Amino acid sequence: QVQVVESGGGLVQAGGSLRLSCAASRQTTSTYAMGWFRQAPGKNREFVASISFSGSDTYYADSVKGRFTISRDNAKNTASLQINSLKPEDTAVYYCAASSRYQGVVIIDRLYDYWGQGTQVTVSS
């Protein structure tokens, strides 16, 4: 079993930046694709970004493209999401997810096997 833990959320003003981190409890041979999703109050969970096992491929939701950057360090079993130019509509609980089945980018939440507990990001206007 792989445990995934996020950190780095917080309260930030619009236009600010945050860096979210995600740590997997086991070697990343057990976790291939990794991704970030978010869920705002009263809304469904939505895809944000994904990165392949090798780190060579990334994919972003249109709403965050150019502002968010996903990265990973397989040696440290971690993934990160750099969030710049934050907007109030980015306010949500952000979840990190890991797949044990797919090595490429994955944008569908049901294809992920392990999920973190979420970290709150709140952007004030």
C-alpha positions in Angstrom: 0.0 0.0 0.0 1.3 3.5 -0.9 0.4 6.4 1.3 0.4 9.9 -0.3 0.7 13.0 1.8 0.3 16.6 0.5 1.6 19.8 2.1 2.1 23.4 1.3 -1.4 24.8 1.1 -2.4 28.0 2.7 -4.0 31.5 2.4 -2.5 33.7 -0.2 -3.5 36.9 -1.9 -4.5 37.0 -5.6 -1.4 37.1 -7.8 0.7 35.3 -5.2 2.4 31.9 -5.4 2.4 28.6 -3.6 4.3 25.4 -3.9 2.4 22.2 -3.1 4.3 19.1 -2.3 3.3 15.4 -2.4 5.3 12.6 -0.8 4.8 8.9 -1.5 5.6 6.5 1.3 7.1 3.8 -0.9 9.5 3.7 -3.8 8.1 5.2 -6.9 8.4 1.9 -8.7 5.0 1.4 -7.2 3.7 4.7 -8.4 3.8 5.6 -12.0 1.9 8.6 -13.2 1.2 11.3 -10.6 -1.4 14.0 -10.7 -3.1 16.9 -9.0 -6.8 17.4 -8.7 -8.8 20.0 -6.9 -12.3 20.4 -5.5 -13.9 23.7 -4.8 -16.8 24.1 -2.4 -20.0 22.9 -4.1 -18.2 21.7 -7.2 -17.0 18.3 -8.5 -13.4 17.3 -8.2 -11.5 18.4 -11.4 -8.2 17.5 -13.0 -5.4 20.0 -12.6 -2.1 18.5 -13.9 -0.4 15.2 -14.4 3.2 14.0 -14.9 4.5 10.8 -16.4 6.7 8.4 -14.5 9.8 9.6 -16.3 8.9 13.2 -15.8 9.3 13.9 -19.5 5.6 14.4 -20.2 3.2 16.7 -18.5 -0.4 17.8 -19.1 -2.5 20.6 -17.6 -6.0 21.7 -17.5 -6.7 24.7 -19.7 -7.6 26.8 -16.7 -4.2 26.5 -15.1 -1.9 26.2 -18.2 0.9 28.7 -18.0 0.4 29.3 -14.3 0.9 25.9 -12.8 4.0 23.6 -13.1 4.1 20.0 -12.1 7.3 18.3 -11.4 8.6 15.1 -9.7 11.8 13.8 -8.1 11.7 10.0 -8.2 14.9 9.8 -6.0 13.0 11.5 -3.2 9.6 10.0 -4.0 8.0 13.4 -4.3 6.0 15.4 -6.7 5.3 19.2 -6.6 2.9 21.7 -8.0 4.2 25.2 -8.4 1.3 27.6 -8.5 1.8 31.2 -9.7 -0.5 34.1 -10.5 -3.1 32.7 -8.1 -6.7 33.7 -8.7 -9.7 33.5 -6.3 -11.2 30.8 -8.5 -8.2 28.6 -7.7 -9.5 28.3 -4.1 -10.0 24.6 -3.5 -8.8 21.6 -1.7 -5.9 20.2 -3.8 -5.3 16.4 -3.9 -2.3 14.5 -5.0 -2.8 11.1 -6.7 -0.6 8.3 -7.8 -1.2 5.5 -10.3 0.3 2.0 -10.0 -0.9 1.1 -13.5 0.0 3.8 -15.9 3.3 5.4 -16.7 2.1 8.1 -19.0 0.1 11.2 -18.0 -3.3 10.4 -16.6 -6.2 12.9 -16.5 -9.0 10.6 -15.3 -9.4 10.4 -11.6 -10.6 6.8 -11.5 -7.4 5.7 -13.1 -5.4 6.7 -10.0 -5.0 4.2 -7.2 -3.7 6.3 -4.3 -4.9 9.6 -3.0 -3.7 12.0 -0.4 -5.9 13.7 2.2 -5.9 17.1 0.5 -4.4 20.5 1.3 -6.4 23.7 1.3 -5.5 26.6 -0.9 -7.4 29.8 -0.3 -6.9 32.8 -2.5 -8.2 36.2 -1.3 -9.1 38.9 -3.7 
